[in-house]
Amino acid sequence: EDPEVTWIDGEVVEVNGDQIKVLCTSGKTVVVKASNVYPKDAEVPSCGVDDMTKLAYLHEPGVLQNLKSRYDMNEIYTYTGNILIAVNPFRRLPHLYDSHMMAQYKGAAFGELSPHPFAVADAAYRLMINEGISQSILVSGESGAGKTESTKCLMRYLAYMGGRAVAEGRSVEQQVLESNPVLEAFGNAKTVRNNNSSRFGKFVEIQFDQRGRISGAAIRTYLLERSRVCQVSDPERNYHCFYMLCAAPPEDIQRFKLGNPRTFHYLNQSNCFELDGIDDAKEYVATRRAMDVVGISSEEQDAIFRVVAAILHLGNVEFAKGKEMDSSVPKDEKSWFHLRIVAELLMCDVKALEDSLCKRVIVTRDETITKWLDPEAAALSRDALAKIVYSRLFDWLVDKINSSIGQDPDSKSLIGVLDIYGFESFKTNSFEQFCINLTNEKLQQHFNQHVFKMEQEEYTKEEIDWSYIEFVDNQDVLDLIEKKPGGIIALLDEACMFPRSTHETFAQKLYQTFKNHKRFTKPKLSRSDFTICHYAGDVTYQTELFLDKNKDYVVAEHQQLLGASKCSFVASLFPPLAEESSKSSKFSSIGSRFKQQLQALLETLSSTEPHYIRCVKPNNLLKPAIFENKSVLQQLRCGGVMEAIRISCAGYPTRKPFDEFLDRFGILASEVLDGSSEEVTACKRLLEKVGLEGYQLSLRQGIIGSTLDSILVPITGIAAALLEIYLLSSKSCIGKTKVFLRAGQMADLDGRRSEVLGRSASIIQRKVRSYLGRKSFILLRRSAIQIQAACRGT
Ligand SMILES: Nc1ncnc2c1ncn2[C@@H]1O[C@H](COP(=O)(O)OP(=O)(O)OP(=O)(O)O)[C@@H](O)[C@H]1O
């Protein structure tokens, strides 16, 4: 194990008790503890294996080495059982996704062809058709790992399978596919980690009719990042649509009174305006075309872009101190100019717009008081307006796409594709990371349960006697976050409703409540941060903006202003509120709503058969052909791949078909290979001969005590494994087609095989040496006799 490259390849040169001397391939010699060294399968092909479960040794370094050798050969997909691992190539590989490829995967058995998202989609489609069970494909990974690309690839395949032979105008599948560029234009942006980062989560539910044709679809989105609309840090960008609009054809530029993106405050906080290889003008035209396909009329499109332009102009309205104490007014003529354009574009009254930005009306029981906002508060009010308008616009787009594609009420089966943000842990983690990590905890629980089930099924299929008794999952973290009452979200909502709360009082409340919770800690030097011990590692959250970000309310003045807009599109974004909620400025909690959305998502997922794609980002430079071990390993751990392997390690991680097993280990008891018995009997006899009977007890200790703890616990930092498995009985490790071996047994057998091979080698060497020695002796003796005879003259 190495701190830099995590694992190094090497050869053992000396064993000294617990200490092992290793000559690394780098040329360095190191002395390490035996528990930090793992055996390597010398027989694994240099191009790796397409399924991790085919590895003789299923451990971290083996998994990593396999992914790397495949990635070096542009083999970006690898299975771990039924999970597909996709390593981002950061280069276009069009041959992998063309129609010829789709035709090949159509109907091919899973595992028959190279690993591919098409194979996952095909398996899901066939299961749905044959068994009538709804399916879901969960795509996860960190930002820039390739989730959206994989999702699009899955959707294309499903459209191919479920599409009509001849496109009938705007077909459902075309609409489903074209919803991608529309949502990307409004919900994606360049970030430091990805030039086309989705700033929202997405679940696309594709409905099929009895004959397996796509008959409807529904898109659900989660938690769009609103703050980006008004705040962009260098070298990131705001949402793509703003730049597209600034690059629109001249007549549109004129209509929307736009110009260079560098002149808009919401865009020029960062110095990045263009993206390599992307032409915003072309993207604008393409987005409009995609909008046509998904059923957004050209009037609606105009209204949408008018709102986008209004947001840009709104950002340029600055405020200065007014005549009254602590009041504010638009700063100068330039600000007035932009304010007037905003009013014109949103078709609302200029004065009402100015008032909604600079004043607040407070209604008490007896009177109505108008309060001025100082310039700083007015700027915040402006940003709040921009954010709410943008987020309502995004929701409108999603609703429109849904209603235009249409739902099929008679559909019996569906395939859902989930493209959702992976686990996040940064230097500073705020409310967004908190929600994202909650999502991942939930999905992790779902994943664990499913992987357990799949293992169970494999054992049952092979008629292996086994039982898992207890499985402790991450329910405790979920309770900590979302339990009602008393969880973190519930306490946050309470704090938001109490006017005098601050982030500090909220943090104090958390410290008090979760003093003894084993998943919660207070960082030593902090007064308002808290740390949660997540399944994928510890994350420290900064509470500063938690209260603000959790509040989801529209300022009453903004609601009134835009609800009264003469543009029916703008007014429809702000429908009148129900009587009681309009009176009180009752806050609605983003955290609680998100929790409910997640609950609904999990309910949907639970009614489907899941398939998993884990996307991995091989480097942070976003460049091809660079594979950074450390970061990949971290992602495999966070994505539950190591967890799946761990679960598998606790059972029978190594499986070998009978013939391969006999090929490899037949030499340990060659008498079993007499050819008279069947392979299965030969395997049984071989196992008896090598004394693998009665291994369960000692190996159980081996598994829990050494393999699990040493491979995973020091690495994940999660004390005592998340799961506890007790293997009760395992009378046989012979399945119907394969031999099942426990963790460590392969190494044991390989060790014995090396011994036999070593012994055989020395016997061969001995024989050869004695043959050669004898031959040369005979030659010498004959020569000597000849010489002697010659000398004697005979
Ligand atoms: N299979 C692939 N082939 C070629 N390029 C790819 C592939 N997958 C990803 N990429 C490249 O990586 C970039 C990032 O991928 P993508 O947008 O799918 O990441 P993501 O995981 O969805 O990120 P985010 O969470 O930020 O939205 C893509 O824009 C593309 O350039």
The ligand as an ORCA input file, in Angstrom:
! r2SCAN-3c Opt
* xyz 0 1
  N     -18.912      7.656    -22.732
  C     -18.330      8.815    -22.989
  N     -17.695      9.024    -24.155
  C     -17.081     10.199    -24.410
  N     -17.042     11.237    -23.556
  C     -17.654     11.105    -22.382
  C     -18.338      9.884    -22.030
  N     -18.839     10.046    -20.782
  C     -18.501     11.288    -20.397
  N     -17.800     11.937    -21.350
  C     -17.241     13.308    -21.290
  O     -17.252     13.739    -19.943
  C     -18.054     14.919    -19.796
  C     -18.812     14.842    -18.488
  O     -19.784     13.828    -18.561
  P     -21.263     14.026    -17.965
  O     -21.763     15.382    -18.248
  O     -22.052     12.859    -18.413
  O     -20.924     13.910    -16.417
  P     -21.961     13.846    -15.187
  O     -21.525     12.689    -14.369
  O     -23.344     13.844    -15.695
  O     -21.608     15.158    -14.411
  P     -22.548     16.149    -13.569
  O     -22.927     15.448    -12.324
  O     -21.643     17.318    -13.324
  O     -23.690     16.489    -14.462
  C     -18.953     14.943    -21.018
  O     -19.309     16.252    -21.351
  C     -18.081     14.297    -22.069
  O     -17.198     15.255    -22.607
*
